[in-house]
Amino acid sequence: GPVGWVMTSSDQIIHSLERFGALCADPAPLIYQRLFAQHPEFEDLFAMDSDGGVRGSMLTTCFECIIGLAEGSQLPRFELQSARLSHQGYGVPEARLDDMFTIIRDTCRDTLAGEWTPAMDNAWANILSEIASMGHAPA
């Protein structure tokens, strides 16, 4: 039934991230390289982040969000809402936050290469659409 599907989907996400971490000790440079290639204007936002601390902590938050959602937690919903609001203050449109999660998925997929499966792809597609649909401030 649907419950089994959710579990499987959740396991796929967590397994893919665990493998990503095992294959790539520090995914931050890969992820931000891809982000800045797609959105060069964002590089300026990190000009003060000389030691990469802000980038690292932001990425940790993204990973926690993904894992929380995969495990069925409601917390990421509120975290996303507050992140969307705070990022608007930096001139980052709400929808750009969703791009970050897509970039994490793409980097994970590239890193796993032959280990990436259709089941992982489905699980990620589902969680990305869930992220895109949640956390927006009411109009």
C-alpha positions in Angstrom: 0.0 0.0 0.0 0.9 3.7 0.0 2.7 3.4 3.4 5.2 0.9 1.9 5.7 3.2 -1.0 6.5 6.2 1.2 9.0 4.1 3.2 10.7 2.9 0.1 10.8 6.4 -1.3 12.3 7.7 1.9 14.9 5.0 2.0 15.9 5.9 -1.6 16.5 9.5 -0.7 18.5 8.7 2.5 20.5 6.0 0.8 21.4 8.3 -2.2 22.6 11.0 0.3 24.6 8.5 2.3 26.3 7.3 -0.9 26.8 10.9 -2.0 28.6 11.6 1.4 30.7 8.4 1.1 31.8 9.2 -2.5 32.3 12.9 -1.9 33.8 14.1 1.4 32.8 17.7 0.8 29.9 18.2 -1.7 29.7 22.0 -1.0 32.2 23.1 -3.8 30.5 20.9 -6.4 27.0 22.1 -5.4 27.9 25.8 -5.3 29.9 25.6 -8.5 26.7 24.3 -10.2 24.5 26.9 -8.4 26.8 29.8 -9.5 27.0 28.4 -13.1 23.2 28.5 -13.3 22.8 31.8 -11.3 26.0 33.9 -11.5 24.2 36.7 -9.7 24.1 34.6 -6.5 27.9 34.5 -6.2 28.0 38.1 -4.9 25.7 37.1 -2.0 28.5 34.9 -0.7 31.3 37.4 -1.2 31.7 37.8 2.6 31.7 34.0 3.1 35.5 33.7 2.7 35.9 30.5 4.7 32.8 28.8 3.2 31.1 28.7 6.6 27.8 30.2 5.4 27.7 27.9 2.4 28.4 24.8 4.5 25.7 25.7 7.1 23.2 26.5 4.4 23.9 23.1 2.8 23.6 21.3 6.1 20.1 22.9 6.5 19.1 21.8 3.0 20.2 18.2 3.7 18.4 18.2 7.1 15.3 19.5 5.3 15.4 16.8 2.7 16.0 14.0 5.2 13.3 15.4 7.5 10.8 15.4 4.7 11.8 11.9 3.6 11.2 10.8 7.2 7.8 12.5 7.3 8.6 15.4 9.6 6.5 18.5 9.4 9.4 20.7 10.6 10.9 21.4 7.2 7.6 22.9 6.1 8.1 25.8 8.6 11.9 26.0 8.0 11.2 26.4 4.3 8.6 29.1 5.0 11.0 31.1 7.1 13.9 30.6 4.7 11.8 31.8 1.8 11.0 35.0 3.8 14.5 35.6 4.9 16.0 35.0 1.5 13.6 37.6 0.0 15.5 40.1 2.1 18.6 39.2 0.1 16.7 39.7 -3.1 16.4 36.0 -3.8 12.9 35.1 -5.2 11.1 32.3 -3.4 11.2 29.9 -6.3 15.0 30.1 -6.4 15.2 28.2 -3.1 13.7 25.3 -5.0 16.6 25.4 -7.5 19.0 24.8 -4.7 17.3 21.5 -3.9 17.2 20.5 -7.6 21.0 21.3 -7.8 21.6 19.1 -4.8 19.7 16.3 -6.6 21.6 16.8 -9.8 25.0 16.9 -8.1 24.1 13.7 -6.1 23.0 12.0 -9.4 26.2 12.9 -11.2 28.4 11.8 -8.3 26.6 8.4 -7.9 26.8 7.9 -11.7 26.1 4.2 -12.3 24.7 3.7 -8.8 21.9 6.2 -9.5 18.6 4.2 -10.0 15.2 5.0 -11.5 13.8 4.4 -8.0 16.1 7.2 -6.7 15.1 9.4 -9.5 11.4 8.9 -8.7 11.9 9.5 -5.0 13.8 12.7 -5.7 11.2 14.0 -8.2 8.5 13.5 -5.6 10.4 15.2 -2.8 11.4 18.1 -5.1 7.8 18.7 -6.1 6.8 18.5 -2.4 9.4 21.1 -1.6 8.2 23.4 -4.4 4.7 23.2 -3.2 5.4 24.0 0.5 6.6 26.8 2.6 5.3 29.7 0.4 3.8 32.5 2.3 0.1 32.8 1.8 -0.7 35.4 -0.9 
